Amino acid sequence: MRSLVTASAFGLLLLLTGCFAPSKADIIKKAEGASTSSELEAVLGEPSEVSKFGPLEKWTYKAADGAVIFLIAADTITFEVTD
């Protein structure tokens, strides 16, 4: 019984976490003016996921309605896309 209560509480916590996630528009608005990876991290925090492709980095920020992806080359934000 205790494990069922724990699992239910954990599931509820996951649902609530999704409710408070920012939207793609919120993320893009916060990122306006950021031109380097350090500036981006200062306004948005640590990305949900980072992938590296040679000298390029893909930073993904998960949103309530999808994700926002920033491509970074030589510490400069070069492209922004949403899914």
C-alpha positions, 0 to 999 in steps of 0.5 A, spaced: 500 500 500 505 504 501 508 503 494 502 505 491 501 511 495 508 513 493 507 512 486 501 516 486 504 522 489 510 521 484 505 521 478 502 527 481 508 531 482 510 529 474 503 532 472 504 538 476 511 539 474 509 540 466 503 545 468 509 550 471 513 549 465 514 555 461 511 556 454 516 556 447 514 563 447 516 565 454 523 561 453 524 565 446 522 572 450 527 571 455 532 569 450 531 575 446 538 579 447 542 573 449 548 572 444 552 567 447 551 561 451 553 564 457 548 569 456 543 564 454 544 560 460 544 566 465 537 568 463 534 561 461 538 556 466 541 550 464 538 547 458 534 540 458 539 537 453 546 538 450 548 535 444 555 536 440 556 536 433 563 537 432 564 545 433 557 546 434 552 545 440 545 544 440 541 546 446 534 544 447 530 547 452 523 543 454 517 547 454 510 546 456 508 546 448 514 543 445 521 545 445 526 551 443 533 549 440 539 553 440 545 552 435 551 555 438 558 555 434 564 558 438 560 560 444 555 564 439 548 563 438 547 562 431 540 559 430 533 558 434 528 553 432 522 550 435 518 544 435 
